[in-house]
């Protein structure tokens, strides 16, 4: 008769290896989510650079929060002015139209508009109607506008998405090329409008 040969306990080794593999899979799957949550919560390893040129509006504000009532289902370059559209406002209206033209094949996905807090004088109104026939015109409710922007005077240009959400804001010193680049990028990545 053959004496019983003692075999090493391979089932315990396999069990340990299986547990190790399970822990590695969980670490690979759940680890990045935990790391991303920690980065967001404690603001570490957050890149300092950005790819846009204007001021990002990340507060969930809409066009209505500016005091502008408009039903528009396309991207919009909206110029706002608390007064009757002075020189800086007129420059931004011109810039908005040029950016709209610069979109080329995507021009049908966007519109440009003006919202002013005061009535325009007759000469300026006639000139805007003649030179900018596609310019949308809206009334700006000053109390709401002044409360939401808390900015001192000056015309501003806003990029508004098709749902009416404010995306980016520019002042009158902004360069048209930078705004056009931002809008092109938004149209490229957007699934709406």
Residue pairs with C-beta under 8 A, 6 or more apart in sequence:
38 44
39 45
39 46
50 56
51 185
52 168
52 182
52 185
53 168
53 170
53 174
53 175
53 178
53 179
53 181
53 182
54 159
54 168
54 169
54 170
54 174
54 178
54 179
54 182
55 168
55 169
55 170
56 167
56 168
57 158
57 165
57 166
57 167
57 168
57 169
60 165
61 148
61 165
61 166
62 163
62 164
62 165
62 166
63 69
63 70
63 76
63 78
63 158
63 160
63 164
63 165
63 166
64 164
65 144
65 148
65 166
66 78
66 80
66 115
66 140
66 144
66 145
66 148
66 149
66 158
66 166
67 115
67 140
67 141
67 142
67 143
67 144
67 145
67 148
68 78
68 80
68 115
68 138
68 139
68 140
68 141
68 145
69 138
69 139
69 141
70 76
70 113
70 115
70 136
70 138
70 164
72 111
72 113
72 136
72 160
72 162
72 164
73 162
73 193
74 108
74 109
74 110
74 111
74 162
74 193
75 109
75 110
75 111
75 159
75 160
75 161
75 162
75 183
75 186
75 187
75 190
75 193
76 110
76 111
76 112
76 113
76 136
76 158
76 159
76 160
77 96
77 99
77 100
77 110
77 111
77 112
77 113
77 157
77 158
77 159
77 160
77 179
77 183
78 96
78 112
78 113
78 114
78 115
78 138
78 157
78 158
78 159
78 160
79 89
79 92
79 93
79 96
79 112
79 113
79 114
79 115
79 155
79 156
79 157
79 158
80 114
80 115
80 116
80 140
80 145
80 149
80 155
80 156
80 157
80 158
81 88
81 89
81 114
81 115
81 116
81 117
81 140
81 154
81 155
81 156
82 116
82 117
82 118
82 140
82 142
82 145
82 146
82 153
83 89
83 116
83 117
83 118
83 153
84 116
84 117
84 118
84 119
84 120
84 121
84 124
85 93
85 114
85 116
85 120
85 124
85 155
86 155
88 154
88 155
88 172
89 114
89 116
89 155
89 172
90 124
91 155
91 172
92 155
92 156
92 157
92 170
92 172
93 112
93 114
93 128
93 132
93 135
95 157
95 174
95 176
95 179
96 112
96 113
96 157
97 112
97 132
97 134
97 135
98 176
99 112
99 176
99 179
99 180
99 183
100 107
100 110
100 111
100 112
100 134
101 107
102 176
102 180
103 109
103 110
103 180
103 183
103 184
103 187
106 184
106 187
109 187
109 193
110 183
110 187
110 193
111 134
111 136
112 132
112 134
112 135
112 136
113 135
113 136
113 137
113 138
114 128
114 135
114 136
114 137
114 138
115 137
115 138
115 139
115 140
116 139
116 140
117 140
117 141
117 142
117 145
120 128
128 135
128 137
149 156
154 171
154 172
155 171
155 172
156 169
156 170
156 171
156 172
157 169
157 170
157 171
157 172
157 174
157 179
158 166
158 167
158 168
158 169
158 170
159 166
159 167
159 168
159 169
159 179
159 182
159 183
159 186
160 166
160 167
161 167
161 186
161 190
161 192
161 193
162 192
162 193
163 192
167 186
168 182
170 179
187 193
